[in-house]
Amino acid sequence: MVKIQNVEITEKDILIVPCGQKHFELVKYFINKFELDNRELKAEEFLVAVSGNELLGFGRIREYADCSELCSLGIVEPYRFKHIGTELSKALINKAKSELYLVCIIPSFFERLDFSVVNEYPSALADKLSYCIGSLAVPEEYCVMKLQNA
């Protein structure tokens, strides 16, 4: 468990913990609401940020044969811009078992966490990029990033 200190959203501690079945239904709801990758969701792939029983955010590590992927990262609206996404991302980085990649539209957020845009990546990420471009249409451009100095 990771405690996030000095986040002024509540008097309670914020914890980052493995996703249990209770929170998994909410995670799936928010993944659809935020239009994130909702393919092959498994509770054990997720970490959640919680305060008491309240879900604040979530993220996922998918493991492939040749890499790991950080994906489906979302923070519930009232809790955005309070460093929860950063702390959740750090915990997810620690959960990854191999070289870590992601597909995103906000590279500046992940550059602070030592990710860099790359042009060469495993086929699983090529598939993910194609899926995002074809199914999760947004005005921003998608890019693939890799964690450096892992």
Secondary structure, 3 states (H helix, E strand, C coil): CEEECCCCCCCCCEEEEECCHHHHHHHHHHHHHCCCCCCCCCHHHEEEEEECCEEEEEEEEEECCCCEEEEEEEECHHHCCCCHHHHHHHHHHHHCCCCEEEEECCHHHHHCCCEEECCCCCHHHHHHHHHHHHHCCCCCCCEEEEECCC
